[in-house]
Amino acid sequence: MTFTMWLIKEKGFASKAQFDSLVNTLPYEGRRKLILYYEIEYKYYLDTRPTQLELKIE
């Protein structure tokens, strides 16, 4: 699952474009806070997503 798919599923956005348009309509201070919030969410996503193991069979 990509972060975009996770964002859509967990946070209720219809698409990444909807999230980007929300960010672009905010004033500078609000945009900065929202981006910081989602950076924290992205770190949480990286910590909780299942890891995929790949094996090379020879």
Stockholm file with secondary structure:
# STOCKHOLM 1.0

chainA/1-58         MTFTMWLIKEKGFASKAQFDSLVNTLPYEGRRKLILYYEIEYKYYLDTRPTQLELKIE
#=GR chainA/1-58 SS CCHHHHHHHHHCCSCHHHHHHHHHHSCHHHHHHHHHHHHHHHHHHHHHSCCCCCCCCC
#=GC SS_cons        CCHHHHHHHHHCCSCHHHHHHHHHHSCHHHHHHHHHHHHHHHHHHHHHSCCCCCCCCC
//
